[in-house]
Amino acid sequence: MKYIIGNWKMNGNISEKKSLFSALAKVKTRNKIVICLPFTLLNGENYGITIGAQDISNHENGAYTGDISATMLTASGVKYVIIGHSERRKNHNETNEIVKDKAEIAIKHKITPVICVGETAKEKDSGKTKSVIKKMLMQSIPDSGKYIIAYEPRWAIGSGKTPTMDEIANAIKTIYENLPTPVPILYGGSVNKDNAHDIISVPHIDGLLIGGASLKSKTFIPIIKSIE
Ligand code: PGA
């Protein structure tokens, strides 16, 4: 079983959700499909599809204007949450420590965190991919519980550029060898129907995290079919 997790980011509306979800409901797959929606679309109507969120507060409740708690997410049927996506790390200054706190609160509330790690273009060019990944892992993974790691090179996100299969294999190997216990490892960054099959065939990859191509059935379903 592989994970195919869609990340809608700040896109989509109720009718687009309905349209994709009803198309997905007809797809026969042995893999696990999850769609991580913006908060406003986490309205409990899930049409049989597993849903996730894109962020979670590291606090239980209280005076945190604009934040969404684990309890609120579970009440909306959320089973997974993306944590430490590079857009959150960059735009909201999320540190590894915050990511770890968020992962731990998610686990406490039985939501599986999908913790993102990955290097910038500059770090890649200066040969630091391995050390960056190791540090992010060491500082952001929870002390216990069930979680998922997503390797997302920052420069590959939304750019149409992907690492070579060797580069992906090396990064995944680094993650695999530095995890305290084996957990699923995903790849994300410009995944599409033409590269999904090759990427999923890399050793130790347990799934894909898909941004842009997860928004429409026309681009998402061919990916699901290509790795069946
Ligand atoms: P992308 O995004 O597939 O559009 O590159 C992936 C992600 O940010 O999770």
Boltz pocket constraint, residues with backbone or C-beta under 6 A from the ligand:
constraints:
  - pocket:
      binder: B
      contacts: [[A, 7], [A, 152], [A, 156], [A, 157], [A, 158], [A, 159], [A, 160], [A, 188], [A, 189], [A, 190], [A, 191], [A, 209], [A, 210], [A, 211], [A, 212], [A, 213]]
      max_distance: 6.0
